[in-house]
Amino acid sequence: MSSRNPRVDAFVSRAKQWQGEIRKLRDTLLDCGLDEDLKWGKPCFAFHGSNVAIIQPFKEHCSLMFFKGALLEDTHGLLRSQGVNTQSALRLEFTSEAEIKKTVVKAYVKQAIAVEKAGRKVDFKAKRELELPEELTRILMRKPKLAEAFHALTPGRQRGYVLHFKGAKQSKTRTARIEKCIPKILAGKGMNDR
């Protein structure tokens, strides 16, 4: 069993909901030899420095999200998608401690560790096939400095902006969102960067 991180101890003791589920998942992950730390404000588990899984307490359920879940074989039919724009992460969802079967969770964790050992990577289609909304294409054509700045952003930052812009139903709203983000794009920042 791996050693416990005091920061994760503090997180668990403060948890108002799903405390039993978090403890059970944590024990199982540590028993698999993963190292724990607090990342993104949640207990995160790594194998030789590579993130494998993170415990995510939500209102409706407590989940164990696998960063490269798309590469796992869903032997028990339990893996769920994070959302429509997610390509890599998949999670197990629990609404009670009784639902957490240690042998089942360990089977998924061992697969995730094997994925890391093999150095496998998820093929992110969106990185290759980023479709810009026509409003953004028009603005980029009129503003070459903005186009240069946008294309200099990391693929993830570009994708974040595109998802934000495309989230608007009306063209005028998409245009307004683009205009509002121009200063951040020119500064080389992503949607959530400060």
N, C-alpha and C positions, 0 to 999 in steps of 0.2 A: 504494500500500500504506500502511495506517495504521501509526502508530508503535507499538512494543512497550512494554508496561508492565513495569517491573522486578519488580513483585509476581508477575506471571504467569510471568516468566522463572524466578523462584525456585520457583514451583509446579511448572513443567515439569522443572526440574533435580532436584527431590525425588521426582518420580513414580517409583514402584517398578515399576509395571505400566502398559502402554499408552503408554509415552513416545513411541514413534515415531508412533503414531496421533494422540496429542495434538498433537505438532508439526505433522503434516500438516494436521489440521483447523484448527489455529491459523493456519498460513500461508494457508490457503484463505480463512478468515474475514477476516483482515487485508487480503488481496488484494481483497476485496469492499468495502473502505472502512469496515468497522465499527471502533468503538473498543472496546478491551479493558480489563477491570478484573478484580479478584478479588472475587467476590461469593459468599456462602454457601460460601466456601472453595474455589470452582471458577472456572476461566476463563470469564468472562461477556462477551458481545459485544453492543454497543448501537449504535443508529442515532439520532443527535441526542438522546441521553439516554434513549431507550426501549429496554429489554432486548429483544433479538431471539432470541438463542440462548445456550446454555451447554454447555460440554463436561463430561460426567459419566463419569468412569472408575468402572466397577463391576467386580466380581469376574469375571463371565461375559463382559462386553463393555465397549467404550468407546462412549458415545453422544453424539450432538449433539442436544440437546433444543431445540425451537422453542417459545417461550412461547405463541405464537398458532398452533400447528401445525394446529389444527382449521380454520383459515381458509385453509390451503394446499391447492393441488390436488396430490394424490399422483400425479404424472405417471409415476413409476417404480415405484409400488407398494411403497415402502420404509418409509413412516412407520408407527411402532408406538405404541400407547397406553402411557402411563405406568402405568396401572392402572384398575380399575373405577370409581373415584371421580373420575377426571380428566376434565375437560370441555374444556380448552383445549390443554394441552401434548401434543405428539406428538414422537417422536424417531426419529432414524436410529441403528441399532445396527451396530457393527463389531467383528469379532473378529480382524482383521488389517489391516495397512497396505494390502495389496493390494486389499482390499474398498473402500477410500476412493477413489472416482473423483472427482477434483477438479471435472470439468465437471458431474457430477450434483449434488454438494454445492453448487456455486455456483448451480445452477438453483433449488434449494430456498431458498438464502440470498437470492437476488434476489427470489423471491416474497415471502419474509418481510419484506424491506425495502419492497417495494411495499405490503404490508399496512400497515406503519407509516406510510409516506408518505400513504396514503389515510385514515389515522386510523380504520381499521376496529377494531371491538371484538367480542369473543366474547360471545354471549348465554348467560349462565350460568343455566341452568334451575333449578339447585338454590337459587339466591338467591331465586327467586320461589316455589319449591315445596318449602320445607324442611318435611319431615314429622317431627314430634317423636315420640319413643317415648312410649307411653302412661304409662310410669313417670314420665317427666319432666313430662308434662302434669299428672298428679295432684299431683306435688310443687309445681309452679308455682301450681296452684290453691290449695293450702294455705298457700303462702308468698308473699304479694303482693310483698314487697321483693325476693325472689329473682326473681320473674317480671319485675319492673321492671328489675332489673340484667341479667337474661339478654337481654331484648329491647333493651336499650341497647347491647349488644355489637355489634361490626361483623358483617356477614353472614358473613364468613370465620371469625370466632371462634365464632359460633353453629354454623356448619357443622362446625367442628372438634370441638366438644363432641358434637354429635349423632352424628357418625361414630364417635366414641369410645364413646359410650353404646350405640349400636346394634351395635357390634362384639361385645358380650357376647351369648352364646346364651341364657342364663337370666335370667329377670326379676329374681331376687334379686341377680345380679351387676350388671345394669344399674342397679338401685337403689343398690347399694353404690358404683358408680362415680359416680353423680350426687351422692350424699351427700359423697363425698370431694372433689368439685370445687366444692361450694358456696362455700367461702371464696374461691376464685379468681374465681368468677363475681361474687360480691358486691364484690370488689375491682376489677372491670372488666377482668380479665385473661383472656387466651386460654389454651388447653391448654398451650402451650409457653412462655408468658411467665413471667418470674421475678418 
